[in-house]
Amino acid sequence: MPNFRRLSAEEVAAMRARRRGSVDLSEYSDFIRALDIGEGGEVVLGENEQKRTVKRRLTRAARQLSKDVRYRRSEGNTIRFEVRSPTSN
């Protein structure tokens, strides 16, 4: 039989904080903030970085700034993207 336990509000808040991660997105946000809708950007990955991770962080930073990013085909350790308004598809 499993054991059930009620969690306090503090424990729930700590779970949420861990789930969101403690990654500092300020560098990503600063870069996205400097770009206007319709402009693009390019990111060259560092040695231990993965495209998927950097794209996710760029997307999160853009959403926090009420922007969207559309990724363009790129090769190697480069990510290219276009900044868009959140309503454009």
WOHUGI-V753466 format. One record per residue. N is the residue number from 1. RES is the residue in one small letter. SS is DSSP state (A for helix, B for strand, O for the rest). PHI is phi in whole degrees, -180 to 180 (NA if undefined). D_CENTER is the distance of its C-alpha to the mean C-alpha in Angstrom with 2 decimals. Layout:
BEGIN
n=N res=RES ss=SS phi=PHI d_center=D_CENTER
n=N res=RES ss=SS phi=PHI d_center=D_CENTER
END
This chain:
BEGIN
n=1 res=m ss=O phi=NA d_center=40.29
n=2 res=p ss=O phi=-71 d_center=36.75
n=3 res=n ss=O phi=-98 d_center=36.50
n=4 res=f ss=O phi=-106 d_center=34.68
n=5 res=r ss=O phi=-147 d_center=33.55
n=6 res=r ss=O phi=-77 d_center=32.23
n=7 res=l ss=O phi=-98 d_center=29.19
n=8 res=s ss=O phi=-76 d_center=29.35
n=9 res=a ss=A phi=-61 d_center=26.92
n=10 res=e ss=A phi=-67 d_center=25.89
n=11 res=e ss=A phi=-65 d_center=25.19
n=12 res=v ss=A phi=-65 d_center=23.05
n=13 res=a ss=A phi=-62 d_center=21.05
n=14 res=a ss=A phi=-65 d_center=20.63
n=15 res=m ss=A phi=-63 d_center=19.45
n=16 res=r ss=A phi=-63 d_center=16.75
n=17 res=a ss=A phi=-64 d_center=15.61
n=18 res=r ss=A phi=-66 d_center=15.59
n=19 res=r ss=A phi=-64 d_center=13.74
n=20 res=r ss=A phi=-69 d_center=10.71
n=21 res=g ss=O phi=82 d_center=10.98
n=22 res=s ss=O phi=-112 d_center=12.00
n=23 res=v ss=O phi=-75 d_center=9.41
n=24 res=d ss=O phi=-82 d_center=9.97
n=25 res=l ss=O phi=-95 d_center=7.25
n=26 res=s ss=A phi=-61 d_center=10.43
n=27 res=e ss=A phi=-64 d_center=10.91
n=28 res=y ss=A phi=-66 d_center=7.84
n=29 res=s ss=A phi=-63 d_center=8.90
n=30 res=d ss=A phi=-61 d_center=12.44
n=31 res=f ss=A phi=-67 d_center=12.19
n=32 res=i ss=A phi=-64 d_center=10.79
n=33 res=r ss=A phi=-60 d_center=13.35
n=34 res=a ss=O phi=-76 d_center=16.05
n=35 res=l ss=O phi=-100 d_center=15.76
n=36 res=d ss=O phi=-87 d_center=17.75
n=37 res=i ss=O phi=-56 d_center=17.48
n=38 res=g ss=O phi=96 d_center=18.95
n=39 res=e ss=O phi=-86 d_center=18.13
n=40 res=g ss=B phi=-127 d_center=16.19
n=41 res=g ss=B phi=-145 d_center=14.61
n=42 res=e ss=B phi=-136 d_center=15.00
n=43 res=v ss=B phi=-123 d_center=13.41
n=44 res=v ss=B phi=-102 d_center=15.90
n=45 res=l ss=O phi=-72 d_center=14.76
n=46 res=g ss=O phi=-76 d_center=16.63
n=47 res=e ss=O phi=-58 d_center=19.11
n=48 res=n ss=O phi=-105 d_center=17.27
n=49 res=e ss=O phi=-100 d_center=13.77
n=50 res=q ss=O phi=-112 d_center=12.89
n=51 res=k ss=A phi=-56 d_center=11.62
n=52 res=r ss=A phi=-58 d_center=9.93
n=53 res=t ss=A phi=-66 d_center=7.92
n=54 res=v ss=A phi=-67 d_center=7.08
n=55 res=k ss=A phi=-62 d_center=6.43
n=56 res=r ss=A phi=-62 d_center=4.04
n=57 res=r ss=A phi=-68 d_center=2.20
n=58 res=l ss=A phi=-62 d_center=4.10
n=59 res=t ss=A phi=-63 d_center=4.11
n=60 res=r ss=A phi=-62 d_center=2.92
n=61 res=a ss=A phi=-64 d_center=4.89
n=62 res=a ss=A phi=-64 d_center=7.16
n=63 res=r ss=A phi=-63 d_center=7.93
n=64 res=q ss=A phi=-64 d_center=8.84
n=65 res=l ss=O phi=-101 d_center=11.04
n=66 res=s ss=O phi=58 d_center=12.51
n=67 res=k ss=B phi=-128 d_center=11.65
n=68 res=d ss=B phi=-133 d_center=10.62
n=69 res=v ss=B phi=-123 d_center=10.23
n=70 res=r ss=B phi=-121 d_center=12.74
n=71 res=y ss=B phi=-83 d_center=12.88
n=72 res=r ss=B phi=-107 d_center=16.40
n=73 res=r ss=O phi=-60 d_center=18.41
n=74 res=s ss=O phi=-147 d_center=18.47
n=75 res=e ss=O phi=-115 d_center=20.31
n=76 res=g ss=O phi=66 d_center=20.26
n=77 res=n ss=O phi=-99 d_center=17.60
n=78 res=t ss=B phi=-118 d_center=16.38
n=79 res=i ss=B phi=-120 d_center=13.50
n=80 res=r ss=B phi=-119 d_center=14.65
n=81 res=f ss=B phi=-152 d_center=13.20
n=82 res=e ss=B phi=-118 d_center=14.63
n=83 res=v ss=B phi=-89 d_center=13.47
n=84 res=r ss=B phi=-130 d_center=14.99
n=85 res=s ss=B phi=-75 d_center=15.99
n=86 res=p ss=O phi=-64 d_center=14.55
n=87 res=t ss=O phi=-93 d_center=18.08
n=88 res=s ss=O phi=-81 d_center=18.79
n=89 res=n ss=O phi=-112 d_center=18.77
END
